[in-house]
């Protein structure tokens, strides 16, 4: 809101005084752009994005769809129904997946992801790159709703499990520090397993279980002190409240509960112990009166199905009093065998689906005996109200034809005479999902060729036979049925459609043929080879890419004819990380059998060979490749003994420097050369030190534990190892007493110390993204008061302080710190301009917004890379999406370079200089994500193409 108000004030001032600034912004966007040239489209084919789980908030709809990579992993997207307004919000990674429901509390969206190793609660403000992880979730992720994400007074309540407290109620204010256990309701490892959280009069109510009381009714005001048992309804065994209903205008709520004296009956509560009472014993004694009853509100009355001994299961109502809780009528006289399948409210009536001994019937009721009437009967098994919508006073529903395959489409105005069939299908044609749109209903007709749907037609009806017409033939269907999983958007609706051209993608319709369109081909026809890690070597450019069958190391001189794999036709090869060693490049090549192999290449086929196959040494992958004195060091991971390895580029010269004993899991991380030593975080089992700080001179005898910062098996887990000078490093560690904070070491236990307890006490400031600039290490940290901001340290406590509070009311979350033009550039969010490009000289006064690239939101600069006298990066604007930008260190010299994907974002990354060109990966709808290049020196001749044409 502050940002919107600020924009309005600025625009009003500019309209009064001058239009120079808008023109300046326009010039920055409209200058001639460089021609970006596709190097080689290595991977082609047709893919689908499989959109699903639409959730609407106002005129925006969030949904899950794949994220344009080979993994098929789903990411979080947002759309306003247009291609330009369909943007990627959060990507859990190639091994991850996303789960709904997604809920909104205040201005934040909360949801659950799994990144391939951990399930996390995440928060986003709905813009790209704004997502932050709040906590790990350890409950069974097969049912995401069990986390019960519940907006509450601007915060979020949810259910989580940890190893100390079991399954309990948690709370989050949207920050990592503010996400914690609310109360250990069932003390110790036992779980209270809260269920059915709902909010009533500003208080959260739910059921929870304790050893003393069993499952009973609880309440919370969002604090531990304000969380307590409302009433022990049934003693240690009974109670079990469920099926809560809060009427819109009442000062009470209803629920089912079970007691030994009354069985399962209807209870009422005002939220207090005295105000929580049995409403009525409908089936006197221990019989169940309202077992599995549906509670439906209509006007000031609650309707439900209940069973008493004299009449059987019938329709009841209550006004919240015992005397006002009565049976409306007997649909089947006497103690019949009828059963209520569903009670649904549409308009000012209740529609009932009732199973009688003879048939299934649809009834209508206005809450009176005289107004409770039978509308129609049918024989099929699925409930007629299961696939039903209400529009303009008319109920539209489909019923499977009993006498033969196909469906009937019915309509009802709530009267027997106004209830009749408006359309029918036969054979293998079925009616799919229905969706209300204005004063009509949309539905699909699906032609099945067993066992798969084959073609889908989109139809609409106004409830009459003549007004039932086809809108569009979506096309040959590839996967599953068209699903109206979404919500109304402006004057239309989103749905999922699939064609042979676009695959399964999000579509939009306003109910007309002209207004039915593909929203965005998120996973387009041009399949991607996903090139990564380009390295300039010996006059060639090397990069890793996937050709549709396997991964190769490619070389290129910048043309399709000179782009080919130097690793040859090796079967099932997966080329991984590349490490530049001046005249050669080292890389890992892993086969489908997970046997890790160290390779080297000089950029030619003859000069590319396997150095060593480490699978015989129980190594499964190589990580953290670094060079020290022309020797390659790397960490080896494996289930039977990882460790620190070295190689001189020969098989004989490749051996382990330090590793744990076989059959014991050992780890090495953050391998960092400082001076003539290597520092790393390591754990070598058998040992009782956990993962701690180690150093090595490249020999086994010279590889030693530096300091046992956190004594015991857990370890301090050092991270972000960064050289402060030639003999000292800074890093983060957790000693269990001060939390994760900033530490320093010069290579011995005596010189290893806590630099500063930034967050204080046992809280952690979690320093991250350490960057050395002129002997000062800059990093982001959260002191627990001002949020995550930019800090600096010279390795002393007094010399460690916050540079500037960029976002005074929250956290600016500094990222992508990059040294350029004598200053430190980074991205941050000040709460006014969104996430933009910032710069600092190391002082508070010298920490400033460098350029507000996206005047309508966040440009979220990423991949900041310095090449010669230019800083290259990607940034996002409403007009161009995420594209290639650069700066010479001045605001005037900060410009958009190329709009590679005019219909969206190209997401450029992996910037590498080679010859006179800048090489990078980028996406366009025709070719997918492939290797591109442009001229780096704008003084050289180049083509100007508007709109940009790729070739």
KAKALIN-V608406 format. One line per field, one symbol per residue. ss: DSSP state (A for helix, B for strand, O for the rest). psi: psi as a letter, one per 40 degrees, with the letter a starting at -180 (. if undefined). A space follows every 50 residues. Layout:
BEGIN
ss=???
psi=???
END
This chain:
BEGIN
ss=OAAAAAAAAAAAAAAAAOOAAAAAAAAAAAOOOBOOBBBBOOOOOOOOOO OBBBBBBOOBBBBBBBOOOOOOOBBBBBBOOOOOOOBBBBBOOOOOBBBB BBBBBOOBBBBBBBOOOOBBBBBBOOOOOOOBBBBBOOOOOOOAAAAOOB BBOOBBBBBBBBOOOBBBBBBBOOOOOOBBBBBOOOOOOOOOOOBBBBBB OOBBBBBBBBOOOBBBBBBBOOOOOOBBBBBOOOOOOOBBBBBBBBOOOO OOBBBBBBBOOOBBBBBBBOOOOOOOBBBBOOOOOOOOOOOOOOBBBBOO BBBBBBBBOOOBBBBBBBOOOOOOOBBBBOOOOOOOOOBBBBBBBBOOBB BBBBBOOOOBBBBBBOOOOOOOBBBBBBOOOOOOOOOBBBBOOBBBBBBB OOOOOOBBBBBBOOOOOOBBBBBBOOOOBBBBBBBBBOOBBBBBBBBBBO OBBBBBBBBBBOOOOOOOBBBBBBBBOOOOOOBOOOOBBOOBBBBBBBBO OOBBBBBBBOOOOOOOBBBBOOOOOOOOOOOBBBBBBOOBBBBBBBOOOO BBBBBBOOOAAAOBBOOOOOOOOBBBBBBBBOOBBBBBBBOOOOOBBBBB BOOOOOOBBBBBBAAAAOOOBBBBBBBBOOBBBBBBBOOOOOBBBBBOOO OOOBBBBBBOOOOOOOBBBBBBBBOOBBBBBBBOOOOOOOBBBBBBOOOO OOBBBBBOOOOOOOBOOOBBBBBOOOOOBBBBBBOOOOOBBBBBBOOOOO OOBBBBOOOOOOOOOOOBBBBBBOOBBBBBBBOOOOOBBBBBBOOOOOOO BBBBOOOOOOOOOOBBBBBBOOBBBBBBBOOOOOBBBBBBOOOOOOOBBB BOOOOOOOOOOBBBBBBOOBBBBBBBBOOOBBBBBBBOOOAAAOBBBBOO OOOOOOOOBBBBBBOOBBBBBBBBOOOBBBBBBBBOOOOOOOOBOOOOOO O
psi=dddddddddddddddddieddddddddddeihiihhhhdhgehiahiief iifhhhhbeihiihiiffiedeiiihiiieeiddehihdhheideiiiii ihihhbeihiihiheddihihiiieeiieehihdiiheiheegdeeefhh hhfeahiihihiedeahihiiheeiddehihdigdgiadiiegiifhihh feihiiiihiddeahahiiieeiddehihdigdeaedacfiifihhidei fiiiiiihiddeahihiiieeiddehihdhgdgiaeihdfhfihhhhhbe ihiihihiddeahahiiieeiddehihdihdhiagifihhdihihhbfih hhhhhiddiiihiiheeiddehihdiiieidihdedgiihhfehhhiihh hddiiaihhiiheeiddehihdiiiibehihaiihhhbfihiiihhhhhh eiidihhhiiieeiddehihdihdahhdcaihhgeaiihbfaiiihihid deahihiiieeiddehihdhgdgidgiiefiifhhhhfeihiihiheedi iihiiieeiddehiheeaghhfhhhaiihhfceihiihhhieefhhhhii ieeiddehihdiheddffhdiiifhihhfehhiiihhiefgaahiiheei ddehihdhiiiiehhiihifhhhhbeihiihihhihieeahahiiieeid dehihdigdgiaediegiifhhhdaeeiiiiiiheedeahahiiieeidd ehihdhgdeiaeihegiifhhhhfehhiiiiheedeahahiiheeiddeh ihdigdgdeahegiifhhhhfeihiiiiheedeahahiiieeiddehihd hgdheebheghifhhhhbfhhiiiihiddeahahiiieeiddehihdhgd gdebiefiifhhhhbeihiiiihiddeahihiiihdheeihiihhhihhi .
END
